Amino acid sequence: MDVDQTGKQVGTNGNADVSKLEKSTKTPGTLDEIILESRQMSGTPPQGNKAEFKPRILWPDVIKTPVNPWIFSCKEIIEKLGMDPQQTTEMKRSMEKCLIYFYTLKKKLNLFDHTYTASCILFFRYWFIYGLPSSIPECIHISQAILVTACKTMENNRPIDAYVKATCEFLTKDLTTLKSKQNMDKLKWDVRDKLVSNEKRILCSFGFDLNIENPKELIEEMFSGYYRFNRDFDLPEEFKTVFPKILQEARNFIVQAVTQPVSLLCDGYSFVALSLIYCGLQYQKLIDKTFKYPKNFFRDKFPVAVTSKQYEEIFTDYRLIEENFFDLKSNKREKLQISAEEIKNLIEEDINETEEITAALNNPYDYEHIKTGEVRQELLDHISKRIKELYEKTVNDTKKRSLADPQTNSDQLNKKSKV
């Protein structure tokens, strides 16, 4: 392990273990100590013993969170399963049970797809670094804390009782000894206590690094109305007609693909590119053999280089991971046998070696590029239209409810008359 000039630990060969995760181990001191330390970091000399509050130092506009490497080779990922066939089978069974747990609670708690994908991504990161407990109940307790962390990161949090109730129901399907009411009450308190402790444990285990790079969230942002009207307005009309169908298939691809540890193979933007290439090839094979992405489509929209050779290797690794991990209905199997030549016939990118190296430096989604707030009139018109449609829908729904329940309508009129 190397150490850079800032004292940050830097991993080698893409490996990551407990010691390589950035985490703050220093206990916060008094306000005077914090201010003194902030002055030392910023080069501001102390002014006697007077403590001055500087919000720009202590609470900056943008708080940078720790970022760790989460990309590994296919060989490293598969080797994490171990060499003992029996232990490998048991581990995969526990992992499958955790993935089923995520899917079950997604349905019960009505979670977003990108919360489900975030849970799977965090789960595979935890498994790769720390492994899993030997018993399935303990695995579920860890998974519950991961799900709660993902939920807080991606959307509105649910009441703790909602998690506990759904988790207990899931556990009792496998543990027949917990069927009686007395044991069920005890289980609920046990699940609640473990959620509180494991949630802290998960955050510390990740070194407070919640930079998930969730591909499901990224694909929604990259092709949102903002970019559709401000960036993609000059795309060919024929492509703009077809692309929404491919985009929807790409969303489905991502939700299915995260159930395998593919998120350990590539970053979030590369995952999105992978989904678009796969779905574009399927569209080309099944519907329109002449279909191609517009020239430099990926170069203009992605902060990562997209080359045919690179993605041929990712598809090959993806297929190997499917073969070594879970036998699922959503597996792509032989469809992942995609050659560089097939990808070349789908994309046309002007990428040279220099651009490939510096692609990440030209991030089109950097805050600095959009903070001016300058947009095209077409976007403003689109927003105005959507607001009007939403308003009309709300009014119509209210009228329908009033007609369906006249008693409620009468009560509301009485309240108004009293006022």
C-alpha positions as a printed Julia matrix, in Angstrom:
419×3 Matrix{Float64}:
   0.0     0.0     0.0
   1.29    3.47   -0.92
   0.63    6.79    0.79
   0.3     9.99   -1.2
   1.42   13.45   -0.1
  -1.84   14.19    1.67
  -1.54   11.1     3.82
  -4.34    9.32    2.0
  -3.91    5.58    1.6
  -3.71    4.52   -2.01
  -4.45    0.91   -3.02
  -2.48   -0.99   -5.62
  -3.63   -3.37   -8.37
  -7.27   -2.33   -7.91
  -7.49   -4.32   -4.64
  -9.39   -2.9    -1.72
  -9.57   -4.13    1.85
 -10.53   -2.76    5.21
  -7.29   -0.82    5.6
  -7.69    0.9     2.24
 -11.06    2.52    2.83
 -10.89    6.2     3.67
 -12.47    6.95    6.98
 -12.24    9.65    9.58
 -10.88    8.21   12.82
 -10.25   11.47   14.63
 -12.68   12.37   17.41
 -14.11   15.9    16.99
 -12.87   18.31   19.63
 -14.25   21.59   20.97
 -15.33   24.42   18.69
 -12.1    26.3    19.49
 -10.03   23.26   18.46
 -12.0    22.84   15.22
 -11.6    26.54   14.33
  -7.88   26.46   15.14
  -7.44   23.37   12.96
  -9.43   24.96   10.13
  -7.2    28.07   10.29
  -4.11   25.9    10.12
  -5.51   24.06    7.08
  -6.47   27.31    5.33
  -3.33   29.21    6.31
  -5.23   31.72    8.49
  -3.22   32.71   11.59
  -4.97   32.5    14.97
  -6.07   35.82   16.45
  -5.26   35.51   20.11
  -7.66   33.31   22.04
 -10.79   34.7    20.38
 -12.83   31.99   18.63
 -14.31   33.13   15.35
 -16.95   31.22   13.45
 -16.2    30.97    9.72
 -19.06   29.16    7.98
 -17.21   29.04    4.65
 -14.54   26.89    6.29
 -16.64   24.74    8.6
 -19.69   24.43    6.34
 -18.55   24.9     2.72
 -20.97   25.02   -0.22
 -19.92   21.56   -1.36
 -18.8    18.92    1.14
 -16.48   16.38   -0.45
 -17.11   12.85    0.75
 -14.56   10.01    0.7
 -14.13    8.18   -2.59
 -12.61    4.71   -2.8
 -11.87    2.37   -5.73
 -14.71   -0.11   -6.25
 -13.73   -1.56   -9.63
 -12.03   -4.96   -9.75
 -10.99   -7.49  -12.34
 -13.23  -10.4   -13.32
 -10.61  -12.81  -11.93
 -10.61  -11.08   -8.52
 -14.41  -11.13   -8.31
 -14.72  -14.83   -9.16
 -11.86  -15.79   -6.82
 -13.79  -14.2    -3.92
 -16.13  -17.21   -4.12
 -13.29  -19.4    -2.84
 -11.95  -22.76   -3.95
 -14.02  -25.05   -1.71
 -17.12  -26.18   -3.71
 -19.3   -26.67   -0.62
 -18.42  -23.29    0.88
 -18.92  -21.62   -2.51
 -22.39  -23.16   -2.83
 -23.34  -22.02    0.68
 -22.04  -18.5     0.02
 -23.96  -18.19   -3.24
 -27.11  -19.46   -1.51
 -26.77  -16.77    1.17
 -26.13  -14.1    -1.47
 -29.18  -15.15   -3.48
 -31.31  -15.01   -0.33
 -30.13  -11.43    0.3
 -30.93  -10.41   -3.28
 -34.4   -11.95   -2.94
 -34.79   -9.96    0.29
 -34.02   -6.7    -1.54
 -36.55   -7.5    -4.25
 -39.22   -8.53   -1.72
 -38.87   -5.34    0.32
 -38.81   -3.24   -2.84
 -42.29   -4.56   -3.56
 -43.6    -4.36    0.02
 -42.28   -0.86    0.72
 -42.93    0.41   -2.82
 -39.31    1.5    -3.31
 -37.91    3.05   -6.48
 -35.93    0.93   -8.92
 -32.83    3.0    -8.27
 -33.11    2.24   -4.54
 -33.16   -1.47   -5.37
 -30.13   -1.11   -7.67
 -28.28    0.92   -5.03
 -28.94   -1.84   -2.46
 -27.48   -4.47   -4.79
 -24.42   -2.33   -5.55
 -23.69   -1.67   -1.85
 -24.32   -5.33   -1.05
 -21.75   -6.6    -3.56
 -19.21   -4.02   -2.36
 -19.69   -5.17    1.22
 -19.45   -8.84    0.2
 -16.25   -8.27   -1.8
 -14.45   -6.45    1.03
 -15.8    -8.16    4.15
 -17.53  -11.36    3.07
 -20.83  -12.48    4.61
 -21.81  -14.04    7.97
 -22.19  -17.82    8.0
 -25.9   -17.83    8.93
 -28.68  -16.58    6.66
 -30.47  -14.58    9.43
 -27.27  -12.61   10.07
 -26.91  -12.02    6.32
 -30.44  -10.63    6.26
 -29.67   -8.3     9.18
 -26.69   -6.9     7.25
 -28.84   -6.62    4.11
 -31.51   -4.72    6.05
 -28.96   -2.09    7.1
 -27.72   -1.86    3.5
 -31.29   -1.41    2.25
 -31.98    1.36    4.78
 -28.73    3.1     3.8
 -29.68    2.89    0.12
 -33.18    4.16    0.86
 -31.88    7.18    2.78
 -29.42    7.92   -0.01
 -31.78    7.51   -2.97
 -35.27    8.53   -1.78
 -37.46    9.3     1.23
 -36.74    7.12    4.23
 -39.47    4.82    5.58
 -40.46    4.53    9.28
 -38.26    2.02   11.1
 -41.32   -0.12   11.89
 -41.93   -0.61    8.17
 -38.46   -2.11    7.69
 -38.72   -4.22   10.84
 -42.17   -5.62   10.03
 -41.24   -6.53    6.44
 -37.92   -8.06    7.52
 -39.57  -10.18   10.22
 -42.12  -11.47    7.73
 -39.3   -12.39    5.36
 -37.32  -14.18    8.09
 -40.26  -16.22    9.37
 -40.7   -17.84    5.97
 -37.37  -19.62    6.52
 -37.27  -19.94   10.31
 -40.16  -22.14   11.47
 -39.2   -21.72   15.14
 -40.26  -18.07   14.94
 -43.88  -18.77   14.08
 -45.32  -18.36   17.58
 -46.48  -14.9    18.63
 -44.13  -14.76   21.6
 -41.09  -15.46   19.46
 -42.36  -13.04   16.81
 -42.5   -10.18   19.32
 -38.99  -11.02   20.47
 -37.83  -11.17   16.86
 -39.18   -7.68   16.13
 -37.17   -6.15   18.95
 -34.09   -8.12   17.93
 -34.42   -6.98   14.3
 -34.91   -3.37   15.39
 -31.83   -3.41   17.65
 -29.67   -5.0    14.97
 -30.83   -2.48   12.4
 -29.66    0.41   14.59
 -26.25   -1.14   15.28
 -25.7    -2.49   11.76
 -26.59    0.81   10.11
 -23.7     2.46   11.95
 -21.51   -0.51   11.14
 -22.28   -0.3     7.41
 -21.44    3.4     7.23
 -18.14    2.87    9.03
 -17.34   -0.22    6.96
 -17.68    1.82    3.76
 -15.61    4.62    5.25
 -18.67    6.87    4.83
 -18.2     6.48    1.07
 -21.71    6.55   -0.4
 -20.54    7.53   -3.88
 -22.61    4.72   -5.39
 -22.52    5.86   -9.05
 -25.9     4.21   -9.42
 -26.41    3.45  -13.15
 -30.22    3.53  -12.8
 -30.04    7.02  -11.34
 -27.41    8.14  -13.87
 -29.36    7.02  -16.93
 -32.41    9.0   -15.74
 -30.28   12.1   -15.19
 -28.26   11.82  -18.42
 -31.35   11.6   -20.62
 -33.74   13.76  -18.6
 -35.81   16.56  -20.08
 -33.06   19.05  -19.24
 -30.55   17.36  -21.56
 -33.17   16.29  -24.09
 -34.04   19.93  -24.82
 -30.64   21.57  -24.17
 -28.21   19.03  -25.61
 -29.99   16.45  -27.77
 -32.23   18.77  -29.78
 -30.07   18.4   -32.91
 -30.08   14.59  -33.03
 -31.56   13.01  -36.2
 -35.36   12.88  -36.07
 -35.42    9.19  -36.96
 -33.12    8.4   -34.04
 -35.18   10.55  -31.63
 -38.22    8.46  -32.57
 -36.48    5.14  -31.89
 -34.28    6.03  -28.91
 -37.01    6.13  -26.19
 -37.7     2.43  -26.82
 -34.0     1.56  -26.52
 -33.72    3.75  -23.42
 -36.57    1.87  -21.72
 -34.94   -1.46  -22.52
 -31.64   -0.12  -21.14
 -33.38    0.75  -17.86
 -34.69   -2.81  -17.62
 -31.24   -4.17  -18.47
 -29.68   -2.24  -15.57
 -32.26   -3.43  -13.03
 -31.68   -7.04  -14.11
 -27.89   -6.81  -14.44
 -27.28   -5.51  -10.9
 -28.44   -8.87   -9.51
 -25.04  -10.16  -10.65
 -21.87   -8.43   -9.34
 -21.42   -6.57  -12.64
 -21.24   -3.29  -10.71
 -17.81   -4.43   -9.45
 -16.58   -4.62  -13.07
 -17.16   -1.03  -14.17
 -18.18    2.4   -12.94
 -21.72    3.76  -13.2
 -21.29    5.63  -16.48
 -19.65    2.61  -18.13
 -22.57    0.5   -16.85
 -25.01    2.87  -18.59
 -22.98    2.7   -21.82
 -22.96   -1.1   -21.52
 -26.76   -1.15  -21.28
 -27.2     1.14  -24.29
 -24.79   -0.89  -26.42
 -26.46   -4.18  -25.49
 -29.99   -2.88  -26.13
 -28.88   -1.12  -29.32
 -27.47   -4.4   -30.64
 -30.68   -6.24  -29.76
 -32.71   -3.58  -31.59
 -30.35   -3.88  -34.56
 -30.7    -7.68  -34.68
 -34.45   -7.93  -34.08
 -36.0    -4.82  -35.62
 -33.76   -2.63  -37.78
 -30.5    -4.05  -39.16
 -29.41   -0.58  -40.31
 -29.7     1.0   -36.86
 -26.63    2.86  -35.56
 -26.03    5.43  -32.86
 -25.29    8.92  -34.24
 -21.62    9.77  -34.69
 -19.87   10.55  -31.38
 -23.09    9.86  -29.45
 -21.15    8.4   -26.51
 -18.24   10.85  -26.67
 -20.61   13.81  -26.37
 -22.7    12.37  -23.55
 -20.35   10.29  -21.39
 -17.42   11.34  -19.17
 -15.75    8.0   -19.97
 -14.25    6.74  -23.21
 -16.33    4.15  -25.09
 -14.4     1.85  -27.43
 -15.43   -1.39  -29.11
 -12.47   -3.36  -27.76
 -13.04   -2.21  -24.19
 -16.72   -3.17  -24.2
 -16.07   -6.51  -25.87
 -13.95   -7.32  -22.8
 -16.65   -6.1   -20.39
 -19.3    -8.26  -22.09
 -16.95  -11.26  -21.89
 -16.35  -10.66  -18.17
 -20.1   -10.21  -17.63
 -20.74  -13.61  -19.24
 -18.09  -15.26  -17.03
 -19.66  -13.72  -13.93
 -23.09  -15.06  -14.92
 -21.63  -18.54  -15.39
 -19.9   -18.49  -11.99
 -22.53  -16.79   -9.84
 -26.33  -17.02  -10.07
 -28.51  -18.98  -12.48
 -31.34  -16.46  -12.93
 -34.17  -16.13  -15.42
 -32.88  -12.66  -16.3
 -29.44  -13.98  -17.32
 -28.42  -12.99  -20.86
 -26.2   -16.07  -21.45
 -25.14  -16.42  -25.13
 -26.49  -12.93  -25.93
 -23.41  -11.59  -24.14
 -21.11  -13.12  -26.76
 -20.6    -9.77  -28.45
 -17.56   -9.06  -30.61
 -15.72   -5.77  -31.1
 -16.75   -5.86  -34.76
 -20.45   -5.94  -33.81
 -19.96   -2.95  -31.53
 -18.08   -1.09  -34.3
 -21.09   -1.55  -36.56
 -23.29    0.04  -33.89
 -21.24    3.04  -32.71
 -19.04    5.55  -34.51
 -16.73    7.29  -32.08
 -13.75    9.55  -32.85
 -11.65    8.43  -29.91
  -7.87    8.5   -29.97
  -5.51    7.45  -27.19
  -5.23   10.97  -25.78
  -9.0    11.44  -25.62
  -9.4     8.02  -24.03
  -7.04    8.99  -21.23
  -8.49   12.47  -20.65
 -12.18   11.66  -21.17
 -12.86   11.72  -17.44
 -11.49   15.28  -17.23
 -14.22   16.56  -19.56
 -17.24   15.58  -17.51
 -20.32   17.14  -19.17
 -22.27   16.66  -15.93
 -19.89   18.69  -13.78
 -21.7    21.32  -11.72
 -19.51   24.07  -13.19
 -21.02   23.46  -16.65
 -24.65   23.88  -15.61
 -24.6    26.26  -12.63
 -25.37   29.31  -14.8
 -28.88   27.96  -15.3
 -28.97   28.97  -18.96
 -31.48   26.82  -20.86
 -33.26   26.82  -24.2
 -36.78   28.21  -24.5
 -38.02   24.76  -25.57
 -37.23   23.41  -22.09
 -39.11   26.25  -20.39
 -42.11   25.64  -22.66
 -41.95   21.92  -21.88
 -41.89   22.57  -18.12
 -44.8    25.01  -18.4
 -46.8    22.45  -20.37
 -46.1    19.69  -17.83
 -47.13   21.92  -14.92
 -50.38   22.8   -16.68
 -51.09   19.12  -17.39
 -50.37   18.21  -13.77
 -52.64   20.99  -12.5
 -55.51   19.89  -14.76
 -55.04   16.26  -13.74
 -55.14   17.19  -10.04
 -58.33   19.22  -10.52
 -60.02   16.41  -12.48
 -59.0    13.79   -9.9
 -60.41   15.95   -7.11
 -63.71   16.33   -8.96
 -63.93   12.57   -9.55
 -63.35   11.86   -5.85
 -66.01   14.4    -4.92
 -68.55   12.75   -7.23
 -67.65    9.29   -5.98
 -67.97   10.3    -2.31
 -70.68   12.98   -1.95
 -70.58   12.73    1.87
 -66.97   13.95    1.92
 -67.9    16.76   -0.46
 -70.78   17.78    1.82
 -68.5    17.82    4.87
 -66.02   20.07    3.05
 -68.8    22.5     2.11
 -69.98   22.61    5.74
 -66.46   23.4     6.91
 -66.2    26.24    4.38
 -69.55   27.67    5.46
 -68.46   27.68    9.11
 -65.3    29.56    8.2
